[in-house]
Amino acid sequence: MQESHQGGCHCGALRYRFAAPLRDIAHCHCSICRRTSGGLVTTWIGVPLETFEWLHGTPAQYASSDTCTRYFCGTCGAQLALFTRLSPQTLDVTVATLDEPQRAPADRHIWVTTRLPWLTLDPHLPSEDEEAL
């Protein structure tokens, strides 16, 4: 039986599910994630696109770059997912919106060239200057 995980936004307007193991999890330090989330980092899990489905609601969308579309709740503003044409078989989901985020620890840092210099987070994890796709 394949693992199944669910999550959603703060207000409950959006719910999702995907069937994949909890791996490929990264703390992103890019400035775009900071500005779109309002947080110091955004932790993402990459899941096979074909296993992801919206269970409830339709997310709002925002093209944050030429290659990326972000999905968020139009009511509470929670950022839930990101699709990049650079990795078209994958959807990145925000770990913080999982029902059980404690089960999904990060395994690396990405975009550390734009990391805030005063932030120390999981220093034992490997780091990538950008992101190895």
Secondary structure as the mmCIF struct_conf table of DSSP 4:
data_model
#
loop_
_struct_conf.conf_type_id
_struct_conf.id
_struct_conf.beg_label_comp_id
_struct_conf.beg_label_asym_id
_struct_conf.beg_label_seq_id
_struct_conf.end_label_comp_id
_struct_conf.end_label_asym_id
_struct_conf.end_label_seq_id
STRN STRN1 HIS A 5 GLY A 8
BEND BEND1 HIS A 10 ALA A 13
STRN STRN2 ARG A 15 PHE A 18
BEND BEND2 ALA A 20 ALA A 20
BEND BEND3 LEU A 22 LEU A 22
STRN STRN3 ILE A 25 CYS A 28
HELX_RH_AL_P HELX_RH_AL_P1 SER A 31 SER A 37
BEND BEND4 GLY A 38 LEU A 40
STRN STRN4 THR A 42 PRO A 48
HELX_RH_3T_P HELX_RH_3T_P1 LEU A 49 THR A 51
STRN STRN5 PHE A 52 HIS A 56
BEND BEND5 GLY A 57 GLY A 57
STRN STRN6 ALA A 60 ALA A 63
BEND BEND6 SER A 65 THR A 67
STRN STRN7 CYS A 68 PHE A 72
TURN_TY1_P TURN_TY1_P1 GLY A 74 CYS A 76
STRN STRN8 GLN A 79 THR A 84
TURN_TY1_P TURN_TY1_P2 ARG A 85 LEU A 86
BEND BEND7 SER A 87 SER A 87
TURN_TY1_P TURN_TY1_P3 PRO A 88 GLN A 89
STRN STRN9 THR A 90 THR A 94
HELX_RH_3T_P HELX_RH_3T_P2 VAL A 95 THR A 97
STRN STRN10 LEU A 98 LEU A 98
BEND BEND8 ASP A 99 ASP A 99
HELX_RH_3T_P HELX_RH_3T_P3 PRO A 101 ARG A 103
STRN STRN11 ARG A 108 ILE A 110
HELX_RH_3T_P HELX_RH_3T_P4 VAL A 112 THR A 114
BEND BEND9 ARG A 115 ARG A 115
TURN_TY1_P TURN_TY1_P4 PRO A 117 TRP A 118
TURN_TY1_P TURN_TY1_P5 PRO A 123 HIS A 124
BEND BEND10 LEU A 125 LEU A 125
STRN STRN12 SER A 127 SER A 127
BEND BEND11 ASP A 129 GLU A 130
#
